[in-house]
Amino acid sequence: MRVIHSMYRACNTSSPLATYTTGNDSIKITTKGHHFFFCGVPGHCQAGQKVDINVLRLPETAPASAPSRSTLSPPPVPSVSVPVSSPSNALTLKASKGNFAKLGLAITVLQFLYQVSH
């Protein structure tokens, strides 16, 4: 689900901006700024399956005759903000799974952004 910041912070699924349900959805981000997404399955957002994508600037449009792929430098790595659980004296299995879910979601988002830029 794509949501606004207040809904993201509260894991509120009541009125998302967009809902993606196929598991194979593509999302094109066309504006700079924060873009908030989380899993709409009950309990998943609270367990950490959410991501705040912050687009710092949009890539410039390609010239009419773009250089060949071999002459291009690698694209810059986009900025992705993944929330981290607060530290505690005892690391629970639940917290560990949440962190792995966040890492997996962040990697998926980075892969998506890389594919979109190519």
C-alpha positions as protocol buffer text, in pm:
chain_id: "A"
residue {
  index: 1
  type: MET
  ca { x: 0 y: 0 z: 0 }
}
residue {
  index: 2
  type: ARG
  ca { x: 111 y: 355 z: -71 }
}
residue {
  index: 3
  type: VAL
  ca { x: 14 y: 593 z: 209 }
}
residue {
  index: 4
  type: ILE
  ca { x: 72 y: 941 z: 350 }
}
residue {
  index: 5
  type: HIS
  ca { x: 324 y: 1000 z: 630 }
}
residue {
  index: 6
  type: SER
  ca { x: 77 y: 995 z: 920 }
}
residue {
  index: 7
  type: MET
  ca { x: -72 y: 666 z: 798 }
}
residue {
  index: 8
  type: TYR
  ca { x: 280 y: 525 z: 752 }
}
residue {
  index: 9
  type: ARG
  ca { x: 378 y: 613 z: 1110 }
}
residue {
  index: 10
  type: ALA
  ca { x: 59 y: 456 z: 1253 }
}
residue {
  index: 11
  type: CYS
  ca { x: 44 y: 158 z: 1013 }
}
residue {
  index: 12
  type: ASN
  ca { x: -308 y: 278 z: 927 }
}
residue {
  index: 13
  type: THR
  ca { x: -455 y: 82 z: 634 }
}
residue {
  index: 14
  type: SER
  ca { x: -796 y: 256 z: 626 }
}
residue {
  index: 15
  type: SER
  ca { x: -755 y: 473 z: 314 }
}
residue {
  index: 16
  type: PRO
  ca { x: -433 y: 414 z: 117 }
}
residue {
  index: 17
  type: LEU
  ca { x: -336 y: 631 z: -181 }
}
residue {
  index: 18
  type: ALA
  ca { x: -285 y: 308 z: -380 }
}
residue {
  index: 19
  type: THR
  ca { x: -306 y: -65 z: -318 }
}
residue {
  index: 20
  type: TYR
  ca { x: -90 y: -324 z: -494 }
}
residue {
  index: 21
  type: THR
  ca { x: -205 y: -685 z: -465 }
}
residue {
  index: 22
  type: THR
  ca { x: -46 y: -904 z: -734 }
}
residue {
  index: 23
  type: GLY
  ca { x: 293 y: -949 z: -567 }
}
residue {
  index: 24
  type: ASN
  ca { x: 448 y: -854 z: -901 }
}
residue {
  index: 25
  type: ASP
  ca { x: 351 y: -487 z: -913 }
}
residue {
  index: 26
  type: SER
  ca { x: 570 y: -214 z: -1060 }
}
residue {
  index: 27
  type: ILE
  ca { x: 567 y: 133 z: -913 }
}
residue {
  index: 28
  type: LYS
  ca { x: 702 y: 431 z: -1103 }
}
residue {
  index: 29
  type: ILE
  ca { x: 806 y: 720 z: -881 }
}
residue {
  index: 30
  type: THR
  ca { x: 802 y: 1045 z: -1078 }
}
residue {
  index: 31
  type: THR
  ca { x: 842 y: 1308 z: -806 }
}
residue {
  index: 32
  type: LYS
  ca { x: 1112 y: 1389 z: -555 }
}
residue {
  index: 33
  type: GLY
  ca { x: 1046 y: 1367 z: -182 }
}
residue {
  index: 34
  type: HIS
  ca { x: 926 y: 1093 z: 52 }
}
residue {
  index: 35
  type: HIS
  ca { x: 712 y: 807 z: -75 }
}
residue {
  index: 36
  type: PHE
  ca { x: 565 y: 581 z: 194 }
}
residue {
  index: 37
  type: PHE
  ca { x: 475 y: 214 z: 143 }
}
residue {
  index: 38
  type: PHE
  ca { x: 387 y: -75 z: 371 }
}
residue {
  index: 39
  type: CYS
  ca { x: 241 y: -424 z: 362 }
}
residue {
  index: 40
  type: GLY
  ca { x: -135 y: -421 z: 413 }
}
residue {
  index: 41
  type: VAL
  ca { x: -154 y: -773 z: 559 }
}
residue {
  index: 42
  type: PRO
  ca { x: -263 y: -739 z: 924 }
}
residue {
  index: 43
  type: GLY
  ca { x: 39 y: -724 z: 1156 }
}
residue {
  index: 44
  type: HIS
  ca { x: 302 y: -700 z: 882 }
}
residue {
  index: 45
  type: CYS
  ca { x: 348 y: -322 z: 900 }
}
residue {
  index: 46
  type: GLN
  ca { x: 372 y: -338 z: 1279 }
}
residue {
  index: 47
  type: ALA
  ca { x: 639 y: -608 z: 1235 }
}
residue {
  index: 48
  type: GLY
  ca { x: 843 y: -369 z: 1018 }
}
residue {
  index: 49
  type: GLN
  ca { x: 736 y: -443 z: 661 }
}
residue {
  index: 50
  type: LYS
  ca { x: 730 y: -79 z: 556 }
}
residue {
  index: 51
  type: VAL
  ca { x: 960 y: 155 z: 367 }
}
residue {
  index: 52
  type: ASP
  ca { x: 1008 y: 531 z: 327 }
}
residue {
  index: 53
  type: ILE
  ca { x: 1166 y: 602 z: -11 }
}
residue {
  index: 54
  type: ASN
  ca { x: 1317 y: 949 z: -25 }
}
residue {
  index: 55
  type: VAL
  ca { x: 1394 y: 1063 z: -381 }
}
residue {
  index: 56
  type: LEU
  ca { x: 1651 y: 1339 z: -350 }
}
residue {
  index: 57
  type: ARG
  ca { x: 1646 y: 1444 z: -714 }
}
residue {
  index: 58
  type: LEU
  ca { x: 1511 y: 1306 z: -1036 }
}
residue {
  index: 59
  type: PRO
  ca { x: 1750 y: 1192 z: -1308 }
}
residue {
  index: 60
  type: GLU
  ca { x: 1788 y: 1425 z: -1602 }
}
residue {
  index: 61
  type: THR
  ca { x: 1618 y: 1320 z: -1923 }
}
residue {
  index: 62
  type: ALA
  ca { x: 1841 y: 1141 z: -2170 }
}
residue {
  index: 63
  type: PRO
  ca { x: 1962 y: 1332 z: -2478 }
}
residue {
  index: 64
  type: ALA
  ca { x: 1819 y: 1239 z: -2818 }
}
residue {
  index: 65
  type: SER
  ca { x: 2131 y: 1034 z: -2901 }
}
residue {
  index: 66
  type: ALA
  ca { x: 2231 y: 874 z: -2575 }
}
residue {
  index: 67
  type: PRO
  ca { x: 2585 y: 735 z: -2545 }
}
residue {
  index: 68
  type: SER
  ca { x: 2631 y: 360 z: -2567 }
}
residue {
  index: 69
  type: ARG
  ca { x: 2592 y: 157 z: -2249 }
}
residue {
  index: 70
  type: SER
  ca { x: 2966 y: 83 z: -2230 }
}
residue {
  index: 71
  type: THR
  ca { x: 3052 y: 455 z: -2201 }
}
residue {
  index: 72
  type: LEU
  ca { x: 2809 y: 533 z: -1920 }
}
residue {
  index: 73
  type: SER
  ca { x: 2919 y: 541 z: -1559 }
}
residue {
  index: 74
  type: PRO
  ca { x: 2713 y: 341 z: -1308 }
}
residue {
  index: 75
  type: PRO
  ca { x: 2401 y: 521 z: -1182 }
}
residue {
  index: 76
  type: PRO
  ca { x: 2411 y: 677 z: -836 }
}
residue {
  index: 77
  type: VAL
  ca { x: 2260 y: 465 z: -560 }
}
residue {
  index: 78
  type: PRO
  ca { x: 1920 y: 607 z: -460 }
}
residue {
  index: 79
  type: SER
  ca { x: 1861 y: 708 z: -100 }
}
residue {
  index: 80
  type: VAL
  ca { x: 1632 y: 471 z: 85 }
}
residue {
  index: 81
  type: SER
  ca { x: 1538 y: 525 z: 448 }
}
residue {
  index: 82
  type: VAL
  ca { x: 1455 y: 205 z: 634 }
}
residue {
  index: 83
  type: PRO
  ca { x: 1331 y: 244 z: 992 }
}
residue {
  index: 84
  type: VAL
  ca { x: 1537 y: 60 z: 1252 }
}
residue {
  index: 85
  type: SER
  ca { x: 1406 y: -84 z: 1577 }
}
residue {
  index: 86
  type: SER
  ca { x: 1524 y: 90 z: 1891 }
}
residue {
  index: 87
  type: PRO
  ca { x: 1800 y: -97 z: 2078 }
}
residue {
  index: 88
  type: SER
  ca { x: 1714 y: -306 z: 2379 }
}
residue {
  index: 89
  type: ASN
  ca { x: 1903 y: -526 z: 2622 }
}
residue {
  index: 90
  type: ALA
  ca { x: 1740 y: -844 z: 2489 }
}
residue {
  index: 91
  type: LEU
  ca { x: 1711 y: -904 z: 2115 }
}
residue {
  index: 92
  type: THR
  ca { x: 1399 y: -1108 z: 2053 }
}
residue {
  index: 93
  type: LEU
  ca { x: 1336 y: -1338 z: 1759 }
}
residue {
  index: 94
  type: LYS
  ca { x: 1042 y: -1119 z: 1658 }
}
residue {
  index: 95
  type: ALA
  ca { x: 1266 y: -811 z: 1633 }
}
residue {
  index: 96
  type: SER
  ca { x: 1523 y: -1010 z: 1438 }
}
residue {
  index: 97
  type: LYS
  ca { x: 1261 y: -1121 z: 1185 }
}
residue {
  index: 98
  type: GLY
  ca { x: 1139 y: -762 z: 1152 }
}
residue {
  index: 99
  type: ASN
  ca { x: 1489 y: -640 z: 1071 }
}
residue {
  index: 100
  type: PHE
  ca { x: 1533 y: -911 z: 808 }
}
residue {
  index: 101
  type: ALA
  ca { x: 1196 y: -816 z: 658 }
}
residue {
  index: 102
  type: LYS
  ca { x: 1306 y: -451 z: 641 }
}
residue {
  index: 103
  type: LEU
  ca { x: 1634 y: -550 z: 478 }
}
residue {
  index: 104
  type: GLY
  ca { x: 1453 y: -770 z: 225 }
}
residue {
  index: 105
  type: LEU
  ca { x: 1206 y: -494 z: 143 }
}
residue {
  index: 106
  type: ALA
  ca { x: 1486 y: -238 z: 108 }
}
residue {
  index: 107
  type: ILE
  ca { x: 1678 y: -469 z: -127 }
}
residue {
  index: 108
  type: THR
  ca { x: 1364 y: -525 z: -336 }
}
residue {
  index: 109
  type: VAL
  ca { x: 1306 y: -149 z: -359 }
}
residue {
  index: 110
  type: LEU
  ca { x: 1668 y: -89 z: -460 }
}
residue {
  index: 111
  type: GLN
  ca { x: 1644 y: -360 z: -728 }
}
residue {
  index: 112
  type: PHE
  ca { x: 1323 y: -200 z: -855 }
}
residue {
  index: 113
  type: LEU
  ca { x: 1478 y: 146 z: -867 }
}
residue {
  index: 114
  type: TYR
  ca { x: 1783 y: 10 z: -1048 }
}
residue {
  index: 115
  type: GLN
  ca { x: 1561 y: -159 z: -1309 }
}
residue {
  index: 116
  type: VAL
  ca { x: 1354 y: 156 z: -1357 }
}
residue {
  index: 117
  type: SER
  ca { x: 1666 y: 364 z: -1422 }
}
residue {
  index: 118
  type: HIS
  ca { x: 1791 y: 126 z: -1694 }
}
